[in-house]
């Protein structure tokens, strides 16, 4: 297995002022015999300068670190901590690291955890948090349109282990190293996370990030169920997949998305979510919201409706509102999301038609060749 990064796989460098000894330090990684040497900035850089004259200002302290990284397939084991938690490792030929080593070494820190279900204003909340924090917010739209199959694969494994280790709304133990590996991978570069799949793991994330605050987005239950029926719970999206649908998801790099949807909705709404009446869906929705409110301490929870605007959100997070004139975002309305879902469905239908025409063409070609082979011997006779 080989992990890739957008940066140079064998070197990560920050700037350093060796003359002034500033804290803007430099770090280099070098690969030798399956190990990497970590050079850390230090005031004493005489030996380092002698070894590499062209790199003045770098230190001589060398720390050898094995090039063992956690194998993502380790999520096949239980995701919560126990006495049996062991992290399998895989020896890599090369090491991947981010552009700044501090980003790679430091564990991602979430300040905000969203516990609200889909179609409750999570896209608007995502945009609002990005305006307040000036950092990206993790959301299901990121998984679908940008991060795609690698993140889908991680979340599927996490959901499988959660389903196997916990009954519905059962007690949640302290997250173990395997769940930490998941967070290290998916939340890198994010300071907040809302919507699916994050909301499913809000309890584990609360334990992992004790200073993080939780936001439960709510919508009128009847409006919520109608919005879901037109979008995320429409028959076009959760119905049986055709070959065209499967091929389209594969072409887009999200072949596991339908199964991820199924597992996520099963965890939050129940295993028969696709057969529920409107009243049953509303009860499942209210049951989830009550579960969140009963679980999260009051000082860490904000029950929020996006129509309330900036004030309650900013007061809860201790943030100053954006500059005057910037209204609270109201995005991903029902009609807009319905167009996205319809687009997925229609593209699948076009591929189905193409496959049917292709099959008919192949059958016609086969029939013509068969008839011609029969006629040739008859003509010879």
N, C-alpha and C positions, 0 to 999 in steps of 0.2 A: 504494500500500500504506500502511496506517496501523497503527502499533503502539499498543496500548492498555495502560493500567495502572490499578490500583485507585485510585491517588492522583490529585491534581489534575494535569492534563496540562501546565500551564504554570508551575507554581510548586512549589518544594520548600523548606520552611522548618524550621530547627532554632531553638532558643532561644539567646539571647545576653544576657549581662549587660554592657551597654556601659559602665556606671559602673565596674565592677571590672576590665573587660578580660579576663574569664575565657576559657578555651579552648572553652567551649561556644558555638561560633560559629554564625552565621546565614548562609544562602545563599539567594539569590533568582534565579529565571530569568525573563526577560521576552522575548517574541517580537516582533521588529521586522524587517520586510522579509526574511523567510526566514532570519534569524539569531537567535541568542539571546545575551543579555548575562548574564554571570555576575558577580554581586557577591559578593566574598569579604570576610569579616570582617577588619578591620584596626584598629589603634589610632587611625589618622588617619581620622576620619569626618566632618570638618567639612563638606567639599563634599557628601558624601552626605546629611548632615542638612539642608543648605541646599536640595538638590533635592527631598528628601522629608522635610519637617519632622516628619511624624507617625511616622517610623521612625528614632528616635534609636538610636544604638549600632551602626548599620550603616556599612560602609566605603564608600569612593569608588572603589576600584580596580575597573576594568571590563575584563573580558576577553571579547572576541567569539569565539564558537565556532560554526562552521558547523553547521547542523542536518542533517548527513548521518549516517545510520545504516546499518549493514550490512543489506542485504536478505537475509532468511532463504533466499531462493531461491539465494543464492550457494553453498549446499551442493551444488548440482548440479555444482560443480567439485571436483577432487580435494581430499580432506580433509587430506592431509599437505602439509607445506611443500616447496616447490621453487622454482627460479628463476622459474617461470611463475606463482606464486601472486599473483593480483591480486584485491582485494576489491571487487566491484562495489558501488556505493552508490546510494541512492535519496534524492532530495530530498523531505522531508516538509513538509507545510503546518503541522503542529503537532508538538510534541516531547513525548514521554512520559518521565516520570522517576518514580523511587520516592519514597516519602515522605521518606526521608533521602537526600540527594544522595551522601553517602559510600557508601551501599550501592550506588547506581547506578554510581558511578565506580570503586569497588574491585572487583577481579576476585574471584569466589567462590573461597574457599580450602577445599579438601577435605583433611581430616586423615586420613581412613580410606577406602580403596578396597577394595571387596569383589570378589574374583575367583572366588568359589564359584558353582557352577551352581544352578539351581532345585532345590527340594526337599532342600536340604542344611542347613536351619536358618536361612535368610537372614531370614525374618520375625522369628524370635527374636533374631537378631543385631541387626536394625534396632531393635527395642524396647530391647535392652540398651544400644546406642550412644546412643540418645536419652535414656536414664536417666543415663548417664555424662556426656554432653556438654551435656545440657539444650538441644539444638538438633535440628531435624528431620533424619532420615536418608532419602535418596532410595532408592526401591525400586520394583519393577515394580507393586506394588499402588497406589502413588501415581499412576502413569501410568494405570492402568486405571480407578480409581474417582474420582480427583480432578482430575488434570491433563489427561487425555484427549487429544483429537485434535491440539491444537497441539504437544504433546510427541511424540506418535506420529509426526507429520509430520517433525519435526526428526530423530528417530532413524532413520526410514526413509531419509532422504537420507544420513545419516552411514553407515548400513550399506551403501547402494548404492555410495558412494565407497570404502569400505573393501574391499568385494568386488572392485571394479574395479581398485584400486591394489595389492592384496596377494594373493599366493597363500596357501594355508592355512598358518598359522603362519610366514609369511615374515618377513623383516627389517622392523622397524618404525622409521621415521625420526622425527625430531623433529616433533611436531604443528605444523601451520601455523596461520595466523590464522583459517582457516575452522573448524577444530576448536575453537579458542579461542572463537569466536562461539557454537558449539554449547554449550560448557560455561558460558559467560556467561549463556546463556538458561536452560538446564535446571537448573543447580545453584544458581541464585540463592536464597539463604536456607538452604542446606544445608551442613553441615560434614562429612558422610559420605555415602557412596553404596554400596549393596550390591545383589546380585541382578542380573537382567537389567534394562536393556540394558548397565548399567555394566560388568559383568564382561567383556564382549566387548572393551572398549576399555581394559583395565587397563594395557597397555603404554603406550599414548598418554597415559593419565592419570598414570602414573608419571613420564613425561618432563615433563609439564606441571606436576605438583606434586611436586617432588623431595623434599620433606619429608614427604609423605604415606606412611602405612604401609599394607601390603596384608594382608588377611585372607582366607585360603582355607578356607572351610567345607567339611567332609567328612562323609560318611555311609557306612555300610557299603554297598558297591556293589549287593548283592542287595536290600537294603532300599530303596536309592535307586531302582532300576529298577521295583520294585513300586509305590512311591509315585508315580512318574511315570506309570506305566500307568493308575493310578486317577485321575489329575488332569491335569497339564499335557500329557501325551502320550496321553490317552485318545482313542478314536476320535470321541467327541462333540465334542472341542475341535479336533482337527487334521484331521478328516474334511472331505469336500466340503460347502461351505455351501449351504443351501437359501435360497430367497427370504425365508423367515421369519427365518432367521439374519441375513441381510444387513440386513433392515429393522430388526431388534432392535438390532444394533450401531449402525446409523445413528441410531436414536432415542436411544440411550444416549450418543451423541457420541463413539463409539470405532470408527467404521467401518473404520479402517485397522488395527485390532488383530489380526485373523487373519493378515494379510500380515506384520505386524511379528513375530508369533510364528514364522511360517515362516522369515523371514530370520534371526532370532536363533538358532533351533535349527540352521539350516543352518550358521551361522558356527561354532558350538561343537561340534556333534555330527556334522555331515556332511550333504550334500545329500539323502541317502536316509534321513534319520532316521525318517521315517514308515513305512518299510518294514523297519526293522531288527528282528532278533530280540533277545531279552533279552541274549544273550551279546554281540551286536554293540554294543548300547547300553552295556553295561558296559565294553567295550573303549574306546568313544568317551569315556566318562566318565573312565576312568583315564588316557587319553591327554591329555585336557584338564588334569587335575590335575597330571600329570607335567610338562606344558608350563609351567604356572604355577610349580611348584617349581623347575624348571630356569632360569626366566627371572628371577625376583625375587631380589635379593640377600638373604642370610640375615638380615641385620640389619633388613630392612624387611618380613619375611614372618612371619606367624603362621599355622601350620596348625592349625585349630581345629575341635573338635567341641563342639556346644552343650551336650552332657552334661557337659563339663568345668567348667562354671559360670563364676563371676566371676574366680577367681584368675588363670588364664593370660591372660585378656583384659585385666584391669586392670594386670597387670605389664607386658604388652607395650605398652600405651598410656601407662603412667606415670600412671594415674588411681587415685584412692582408690575402694574399693568403695562402693556405695550404703549408706545407713544399714542398720544391722543389722535383719534381719527381712524385707528385700526379696529374695526369691529370684530366681534367674536365670529370665527368661521362657522359656516353652516354648509357642510359639504356632503357629497354622496347621497343626495336625496333619492327617494324611491324610484322616480322615473329614470334618473341617471344610472342607478344600479341595475334596473330592469333592462336597460339597453345593453349593458355589459353582459349580463346573463344571456340575453337573447342573441348577442353576437357569438358567444361560445356555441350556443345551440345551432344557430344557422350555419356556422362554419362546419360543424359536424355533419349537418344534413348535406351540404355541398360535397363533402368528401364521400359520404355514402353514395350519392348519385354518381360521382366519378368512379367509385369502385364497382358499382353495378354496370356502368357502361363498359368499363375495362373488362369485367367478367363476360359480358355479352360479346364483346369483340373477340375475346379469346375463344369463346365457344363457337362463334361463327367461323373463325379461322380454322379451328380444329375440324369443324364440319366440312368446310371446303376442301381441306387437305385429305380428309377421309374419302369424300366423294371422288376426288381426282384420282386417288390411288385405286379405287374400284373400277373407274372407267378405263384407265390405261390398260390393264390386262384384258378387258373385254374388247378393246380396239385392236389389240395384237392378235387375238383369236380370230 
